[in-house]
């Protein structure tokens, strides 16, 4: 476990400090993914994995194209 250190960016708050703020809501209902409303008809895990791999590979191809386009610019600098 990491030690808890308060910094200007990160600090812990007590429950009382949180609830004293205006418009405080600790409800996490907004985290629900509405696209998964029908949990009985989810894709198979292998299909999800294949889709994730396809998306990552497409992203990698895009990054390779950007890197290739930057090569001449980097060589001329």
C-alpha positions as CSV (number, residue, x, y, z in Angstrom):
1,X,0.0,0.0,0.0
2,X,1.2,3.5,-0.8
3,X,1.7,6.0,2.0
4,X,-1.0,8.7,1.9
5,X,0.7,12.1,1.5
6,X,-1.2,15.3,1.1
7,X,0.2,17.5,-1.7
8,X,-1.2,20.7,-3.3
9,X,-2.7,18.4,-6.0
10,X,-3.9,15.4,-4.0
11,X,-5.3,15.2,-0.5
12,X,-7.8,13.1,1.3
13,X,-11.1,14.6,2.6
14,X,-13.2,13.5,5.5
15,X,-16.8,12.5,4.8
16,X,-17.9,15.7,6.7
17,X,-15.7,17.9,4.4
18,X,-17.2,16.3,1.3
19,X,-20.8,16.6,2.5
20,X,-20.4,20.2,3.6
21,X,-19.6,21.2,-0.1
22,X,-22.3,22.6,-2.3
23,X,-24.0,20.1,-4.7
24,X,-22.3,17.1,-3.1
25,X,-23.4,13.8,-4.4
26,X,-21.7,10.5,-3.6
27,X,-24.1,8.6,-5.8
28,X,-22.2,6.6,-8.5
29,X,-25.2,5.9,-10.7
30,X,-23.7,8.0,-13.5
31,X,-20.9,5.4,-13.9
32,X,-23.4,2.9,-15.3
33,X,-22.9,2.1,-19.0
34,X,-26.3,2.3,-20.6
35,X,-25.0,0.3,-23.6
36,X,-24.9,-2.7,-21.3
37,X,-28.6,-2.6,-20.4
38,X,-29.2,-6.1,-21.6
39,X,-26.7,-8.0,-19.5
40,X,-28.0,-11.4,-20.7
41,X,-26.9,-10.7,-24.3
42,X,-23.3,-9.6,-23.9
43,X,-20.8,-10.7,-26.5
44,X,-18.6,-13.6,-25.7
45,X,-15.3,-12.7,-23.9
46,X,-13.3,-14.0,-26.8
47,X,-15.3,-11.7,-29.2
48,X,-14.7,-8.7,-26.9
49,X,-10.9,-9.6,-26.8
50,X,-10.8,-9.8,-30.6
51,X,-12.5,-6.4,-30.9
52,X,-10.1,-4.8,-28.4
53,X,-7.1,-6.3,-30.3
54,X,-8.6,-4.9,-33.6
55,X,-9.0,-1.4,-32.0
56,X,-5.4,-1.5,-30.6
57,X,-3.9,-2.6,-33.9
58,X,-5.8,0.1,-35.8
59,X,-4.5,2.7,-33.3
60,X,-1.0,1.4,-33.7
61,X,-1.2,1.7,-37.5
62,X,-2.3,5.3,-37.1
63,X,0.6,6.0,-34.8
64,X,3.0,4.4,-37.2
65,X,1.6,6.6,-40.0
66,X,2.1,9.7,-37.9
67,X,5.7,8.6,-36.9
68,X,6.5,7.9,-40.6
69,X,5.2,11.3,-41.6
70,X,7.4,13.0,-38.9
71,X,10.6,11.2,-40.0
72,X,11.6,13.5,-42.8
73,X,10.8,16.5,-40.6
74,X,13.0,15.1,-37.8
75,X,15.8,14.3,-40.2
76,X,15.8,17.8,-41.6
77,X,16.0,19.5,-38.2
